[in-house]
Each structure stands twice: as structure tokens, then as C-alpha cells.
Amino acid sequence: MLSRRSFALGLVPLGVAGLLPRQLRAESPPDLSLDASKTHVDFKRGKTLLTRYVLSEKVAKPYFWPMNVAGSAVTRSWPMEEGKGEAKDHPHQKSAWFCHGDVIPQGVKFAKHFRDVEGVDFWSERKGHGKIVCTSAKVNGTTLETANEWRTAEGDPILDESRDLTLSSIGADDYLLVLAIDLHAKYCGIVFGDTKEGSLGVRVRESIRVDKGKGRLVNAEGKVSVPKKEACWGLVSNWCDYSGPVDDKGTVAGIAVFADPMNAIDTAWHARNYGLLAANPFGREKHAKFPGRKGNNDLVTMKKGDHLKLRYALYLHAGDEKEGKVAKAFEGFARGGKKG
């Protein structure tokens, strides 16, 4: 059952898949725009590409790439393209994405492909993984409104999702991408498995990694990871931030993930020194082994017809978490969700 409360929000039809309108400049701040094609949507400030949201049916799940701030990328390029000196591990960690590693459909027959997953794995991209397919999308000012189906490896939908992505500017370089997510158990009851592999994930560029000795990973309580201690891993917190040098000049920039405190479920963090930062509301103590979930093994469940609303954000900023005023940006984000 949910640890806080349930939400209900209707899924709105968003149009025909693959037919994405051009940006609606009259409804947008003058320097921000969304520019859409059949396979991706570009989020821009003037002529500068801030990020691209890839939603082609050919991908395992939609993802953001690249993610730029202060003139440089903060997330890694591999496996989309070769990045300078980047490790070629975890090919499913494509810059920034949302999914979960064990989604268990109740009363639905499907092939069990992995020993370590009871349901459908949308996190990894091992053979037999599930797929999140964008079925429709519409640009509305600086918001991209999308509908997704979460499907088994056999192609059967088990979960519907509306996902709205809103771009806003904070200062000269910094910007916020808010993800308003409504999961709808349209087809069957759903149980979110207890796994560390979830959910709003970011894989930072090589130069920002903590284990390389130059990156900084910190949470809202001021816990700081160091090369020999992953101090933020598995703890419950409202946000985590990854920052470090992003060019040969030593320019520092970073990316924070925000979790709305008004969400039905609070968030623990799969935050690793090798460059992964993931907000995970579903992992518990028994299997995910999150220390912040001590004594909590209640799985998050949805009855058929239920909705679960989650609100997160990606905040890209110049400087580290102090110079980027991450705590202040989070406060503004959280105030915006109080009526959600």
C-alpha cells in the first residue's frame, strides 16, 4: 500500500502518435521554446539546445540527451555516441530517464525472463526487458504533454502513464525540467517490486564522477559522498545533486534531482559514486537494502483503475550545489507542487 496517500488524475488524450506540433511561441517565455519532430523534442533557450527528449518507438524508454548547461554537457554521451574517455558500462543508463526495474502485473501471464526480477524489468535492457512506448505527444507552450504505455517483452500493455515535461528558466544559465507523472493501472493491478534499480535516473559525465576524485555528490541533509564512502546511497531525502568539472578549463556545473515532498511516497536514492543518481520511491529494505527504509518492506501497490501521481524535477546549474543555489531552487519547485 502507499505510504502516504493516493492520487487520482485522469489521463487526457494527447493526439496522434508521431504527429508532434511545432513550438507555440506565443504561449512561451520569449527565450524558451520546444521544437518537435517525429523522434524527439528539443528544449531550447534562444538557439541554444538545452536538452533533447528522445521518444522514438525504437528506444527501450524515452530519455533526455544531451543535457547541457554553461555550454557543456553534464550527462554522459555513451552509448548514444562515443564520449571522450567514457566508461562503456551499463548501456541502459542513457543520460536521464524514468522507469522501474520490477513492475509486477497482477493476474497477467508473461514470460519471466530474469531470475532477479519477479515482474517486468523496465530498467535494464537485457534481452526480454519491458518497453515504455510513447503513444502520443503534444507541445503546449514550454510543456511537452505525452502518453506512454509500459509493455511486456511480448508487447502487451500493463500500465498507462501520462508524463508532462515543463521547462522553466532560472537565471542566465540554470534551468528546471519538471516531470509530472501520472501512472494509471488501467489493465490490471500493479505491484512495484523492491529493487534498487529505479526510477528517475541520471548518469553524469565521466569528469563529474565521485570515484574519479573530482565530482561532488550531496543530498538535502548535507551528506557528501567521497571516493571510499557512498554517503547518500539508500537514504531518504528531498534532493540529491551531482556536480564537478565539465570542460578542460575546470568549469564546474551540475545536475540535481528533486522529489516533491507532496508525492504519495517519499524518495530514497540509488546514488552511486560511479556516476549514477536515481530517485527511487519503490525500493525497500529487504531487497534494495536501502538503509533509509529500515523496517519498511511494504511494497507500493495499485489496484486496477488506480492512479499514482509523482512529481520530480531535473535542475541543471552552473557551479556546485552552493553556487547553483540548489536548496533555493528546490524550495521554489516544491512550492509549485503544493496544489498538485
N, C-alpha and C positions, 0 to 999 in steps of 0.2 A: 504494500500500500504506500501511498505518497506520504512523505514525512512532514509535509506542511499542509497544503490544501490543493484541491483540484481546480482547474480552469476549464471553461467551455468557450470556444470561439469558432464560429462557422467557417468552413473552407469556401472561399469565394472563387467561382470560375474565372480564370485569368486569360482566356483566349486560346488560340490555336497554337499547338506546339510548333516551334521553329519559325513562327512569324512574329518577330520582335520589332515593335515600332522604334523609330529613331527617337533621339532625346527630345524632351519637351522643354525647350529652353525658357519659355515664358513663365513656367512654374518653378524654375530652379534659381538658386543664387547665381549671379552673373558669371562667377568664375568656376562653378561646378557644373558638370554635365555627365550624362550617361549615354554612351554611344553603342548601339547594339547591332549584332549580326546574328546569323543562324547558329553559330557555335559558341559565341562568347559576348560578354558585355564589358566595355571599357569604362572605368570610373576615372574621370579627368578633372584636373584643375587647369582651366585655360586649355593650352595644347599639351600640357604635361600629363602623361599617363601615371596615375597613382597606383591603380591595380586593375587586373583583368579577371573577370569571373568566367571560368570555363564551364559550360553546361552542355556540351555536345553529348549526344546519346552514346558516343564511342567511349566515353570515360566511365570508370567504375563509380564515380561520385563527383558532383560538382566541386570545384576548388578555385581558390584565388591564386593567381600567379601571373606576373611577378607582383611583389608588394614593395613599393618604393617610397622612400622618404628622404628628404635632404639630398636628393639627387642620386641616391644609391638604393640597392635592394637590401632588405633586411631578412628576407626568407631565401632559402636555397633554390638553386635552379635545377639541380638534378632531381628526378630523372627526365624532366621535360627537355632540358638541353644540358650540355656539358658546362659545369661551373668550375672556375679556377680552383684546383686543389680540393674539390669537394669529395667527401666520402660517398661511396656508392653502396649505401646500406638502406634498408627499409624503403624500398621503392614505392610503397603505398603512402609514404609521408610526403605528399605533394604540396609544399608551401603552406597552405592553410585550407581547412576543410571541416565539415561537421558530419558525424555518423556515430555508430556504436559497434563494438566488436562482438556482441552476443545479443541478438534480438530474437526472442523465443515466441513464435506464433502458437497460440493455444488451439488445439484441435485441427491443425493443418498438417498434412503429410508432406514431407520434403526429405530430400536426401541429406543425411548427416555426413558432412564431408571431413570434419576435423575432430580429433579426439578431445581437444581442449575447449570446444565450443558446443554448448547444448543446442543453440538455435542457429540463426543465420549470422554469419560474420560479414559485417559491412566495413570493418576497419582494415584488415589485411587484404591483399589482392592475390592470395593463394588461389590455385585452381579450385573452383567451386564456391567462390565468395558470392555474397549478395551484391546487388547493384542498386544505386539510387539514381533514378532516371527523372530528369526534368521534363515534365509533360506539357507545361505551358509557362509563359513568362510575359510580363508587360512592364514597360518603363513608365513610371509616373513621377515626373519631376526628377528628384535625386533619389528616388526609391525604385528598386527593382523588385517587382512582385512575382514570385514564382510558385509553382506547384510541383511537387515531387512524388513519385511512387517508390517505395522501398520494396524491392522484389527479390525473391529467392533466386538461386542459381538457375532454376528451371524457368524463371521469368514470371512467376506468379506474384502479384502484389500482396503484401501482408500489412502495410502501413502507409497511410497517406500523410503528406506534410505540406503545409503552406509555409514558405520561407521568404520574408520580406527583408531586403538589404538596403539600408539607408545610409547615404554618405553625407557627412557634415564636416565643415572646416573648423579647425581650432588654431588660430594664429597663422603665421606665414607658411610654415611647413607641415604642421601637425594636422592630422585628420582622424575622424572616427567613422567606423563602419559598424552600424548596429544591425544585429541579426535578430529579428522577431520570428520565432519558430513556433508553429502550432502542429503538434503531432496528433493524428486522428486515427484511432483504432477502428477503421471503417469495416474491415473484413473479418476480424477475429479479436479475441483478447490477446494482449501483449504483455510479456514479462521481459524486462531489461536485465540481462544476466550480470552477475557480479564479476566484472573483469576490469582490469586497469586500462584496457585498450579502448579508450573513448575520451572525449567525444568531439568538442571543438578543439581541434589540434592545429598547432603551428610548428613547422620545422625551420629554425633560423639558419642563416648562412654560416659557413664554417668559421669565420673570424669572430663570431659572437658566442660560440660555444664556451661553456664554463670549463670543460675539461681541457681546452686548449690554453687556458690561463688568462684569457683576455676578456671573456664575457662576464656579464653580471646577471644573475637570476635572483629576484627578490619578490616576496609576497607582501600583502597589505599589512601584515603584522611586523614587517621588517626583518623576517627571516631571510638570510642570504646564503645561497649555496656556494660552496667552494669546491675545488677540484676533487678533494677526497671525502666530501660530505654533501649529499643531496638534501639540503636542509628544508626545501619546500615540498619535497615529494610526499604525496599522500595526505597532506594537511588540508583542512577546510579553510578557505579564505575567499574574500570577495574578488581578489585580483592577483595576478602574477605578471611580472614584467621581465623581459629578456632584452638586454642592451649590450652594446660593445662597438668596436671599431668596424666601419663599413667600407673603408677605402684605404689606399696606401698612405694617405696623409694622416690617418688616425682619427678621422671624423667619427664621432660617436652618435649612434641613433639606436632606436629600439622599437619593440612592439609589446604591447600589453594586451592581455585578455581579461575582459571584465565580465563578471557574473552578476546579474541583477539580484540584489538581496530580496526582491519581491517574488523571485521564482518559487515555484511549488517545492523545489528541492534545492538545498544548498549544494555547494560545489567543492569537491576535493580535486587535487591536482596531480596529474601524471606528468610531473615536471622533472626532466632528466638533464644531466649535465652535458650529454652529447648533442643537445640542441632541440630536443622535443619539449614543447609546452602544450599541455592539453587540459582543458576544463572538463571534469568528469563528474556528473551528478549521480551516476548509476553504480559505480564501484563501491564495494563494501569491505568489511574486514576479512571475511573468510577466504576469499579467492584473490581479490585485488590486493588484499593485505595493506590497505591504507591505514596508517596509524591514526589519522583523523576520524576514522569510522569505528574506533574501538567500541565493541559492544553493540554495533549496528550491523545486522545481517538481513534486515528487512528489504526485500527486493522491491523495486519500483514496478508496479503493475497497472495495467489499463484494462478495463472491461470493454467488450465490444461496444463501439459507439462513443467511448470516452475521448476527450481531448486533453492533451498536456501542453501547456504553453510555457516556453522557455525564452528568456531574453538575454543575449550576450552582446559583446562588442569587441572589436579589434581596434586598438588605439595605436597609431603609428606616430612616432615623435622623434624630434632631434634631441640629442643628449641622452643621459641616463635617466632613471626614473625620477630623480630630483630635478634635474634641469628640464625635463619634459613635463614636470608638474603632473605626474600620473595620478596622484591621490586627488588632486583638484579636478582633473578631467573625469575621474571615476565618480566623484560627487555629482557632477553635472549629469552624467549618464544615468546614475541611479535616480535622481530627481525626475528625470524624464520618463521613468517607468512606474511611478507610483500609482498611476491610474490604469495600469495595464491589466 
